[in-house]
């Protein structure tokens, strides 16, 4: 019980620190809310011609935001030495990740609430869609953590994270150009989420392949983003 309380205390400390960092970083706040704000502005300017379906905006919000911000946080704190200080203070890799993920998820959900209030989710407003979206957010965070871990510094995050994000986002849409290119739309987590939001339905196959995506990325995350590897990375930074 004492050990669990210590773990909770360390996670809470990391989460609180990250929350404060977010509120002080205007660039991060802009990234968190850029897609709901952009959707609202376009809806006001274009009106009925723009339509009410915010599917593509929400999909990008669930992929780019958690991926890019997680990668940036890890690379930045590794470069500044903050991550080294946390690790040397006894914070485990999973505690660090959970701490920043909790704080980040609050801002991501706030962005989703803006989508909800603006009517962007009117065509797929269902609890199970929200659950799949949260799972996609977590997968994107795992990918971001891996990118942040392997990049040398914060400057190198963009050239890696942005192409990865665009690939994950646009790959499922290739089926519209080439119908035979169905692999990403059926098996990639972004394609599964796109299909669920488009049809507002899900199948056992969707659950299975979303689970496969989660498991594969999680295994990669464990191999790359563990305490031993973090100690090695911060010792060379």
Secondary structure, DSSP 4 states (H G I P E B T S, - for coil): -HHHHHHHHHHHHHHHHHHHHHHH-HHHHHHHHHHHHHHHHHHHHHGGGT-S--HHHHHHIIIIIHHHHHHHHHHHHHHHTHHHHHHHTT--HHHHHHHHHHHHHHHHHHHHHHHHHHTTTTTS--HHHHHHHHHHHHHHHHHHHHHHHHSSSTHHHHHHHHHHHHHHHHHTTHHHH-TT--HHHHHSHHHHHHHHHHHS---HHHHHHHHHHHHHHHHHHHHHSSHHHHHHHHH--
